[in-house]
Amino acid sequence: MKGQDLADKFNQSAVEITKKLSGLDLNKKRRLVDNIVVFMGAAGGVGTSTIVANLAYKLRERKLSVLILDMSVMYPSQHNYFDIKQSSYKGDLVSFLSGRVTMGDAIESKDDIFLMMASNRSIIDKVSVDTKSSSDILYDALERLKSLFDIILIDCSHHDIEQDIVNTALFMADAMYIVWDENIACIGNSHKIQSNCSVTGVDTSQKMHVIINKRTDVAYPTNIIEKLGTNLISILPYDKAIIKCGLDGKVFRESGASFSSESAKFCSEIDKLTDKIIREAGYRK
């Protein structure tokens, strides 16, 4: 496909997205009182993006309108789960925050789930959007988006905790879910996240929860989480099929890649986690 044809195709897609963002096909009144939810990995590779993608499909099954915002400017991953091709012709998070495209141009949809993400940008792009101007644009966008969608799932990493746009997302968040595995660094990094939030005026005492994504038989003493002033909301079991599914660019909860007892338990726990999240958010039928 020629470059101009590709650009025309994506422009047409942007028109369709804009129509939906105007209110067509979306609920007139959102069904979650607190609907901006941040998921942050407490260490690299803990499975945050996998959890977000699986939750999005379950939330869609609950007839809720969902937007995923992938805040990883340099290493986004959500496009893999939804088989969305990246292209320099497409609007994304960086081009939107830079003022080059509209919000509608930066959002895509797949399987009735909406996504805004970066396209494997460079360190220069990461620095260029780490500004007050970009943060102001993100703040205004989230104010608008929370009235258009039932729930917004923000996927970000602790590596970006000092970035201004990430702190804006944390400030706007109604709830924060910190994802751990058995890596001991998760404890220290969670404390760092709390400290950073405190400096920027974000109170984590009420809205921060921990999800443990099990990889081994190692277990944390429960008082460690209590000492951090937060609570453990879910423990997800490990199954290699879940990892393989992510590597294959699929969402495990949707594809049903395995019928092992652990994979069935994972799907069950994702369902329970979904219910807990929307209950915390003040779900209204």
C-alpha positions, 0 to 999 in steps of 0.5 A: 500500500502506498504511503498516501493510501495508507494515510487516507485509510488512517484518516478515515479511521480517525473520522469513525473514531471521532464520531464515536467519541462525539457520543454515538455508540457510547453510554449517555451516562457513565456507570462508574463514579470513579473511572480513571484507573492506573495500573503500574508495574512495581518492577520490569516484566511483572505482567502489568500490560497483560493484566490490563488487556485481560481486564479490558476484555472482561469489562467489555463483556460487562457492557462497559465502554473501555479506553486503554491509555498506554503511557509507555512512550518508548516501549508500548505493548498494548498494541501487541495484544490487540494486533494493531499495527504501528505506523508513522502515519498514525496519530498517537499519544506523543503526536496528540500531546505535542499538539499535532493531531486531535484526540480523535486522531490519536485513538483507535478501536479494536473489538469495541475497546478503544486505545491510545498509545505511543508507537515505540518512540525515541528518547527525544520524543519522551523528553519532548512530551515531559513538559507542562504544556503536554501535562495540561493537554493530558489533564484536559483530555482525561477530563473529557474522556472520563465523561465519554467512557465508563472506564479508562485503564492507564498502563504505565511503568514505575520507570516513568514515575518521575515523568510529568505526564505520568504524575498528571495521570496519577493525580487524575486517577481515582484508583491505583493498582500496583502490580508485583511479582516475587521480585524483591525490588517490588517492595522498594519500588512501591515505596518509591512510587508512594514517596513520589506521589506524596511529593506531587500531592497525590494521596495514595492512602485510600486509592492504592492497591496491590495485585500479585502476579504469581510466578513462583511458590515464593510468598510475601509476608502479609505484613509487608503490604500492610506496612506500606499502608495499602492492601492486597486485592488479588493474587493471579496464578501463573501459567506458561500459556498466559505468557505465550499468549502475550508473546503471540500478541493475543489476550489470554482471557479472550483467546482461551489458549489453555484448559489447564487448571491454573489457566482456568483459575487465572481467568476466574481471578481476572473475573473476580478482579474486574468485579472488585475494581468496578465495585471500588469505582462505584459501579451503577447498573 
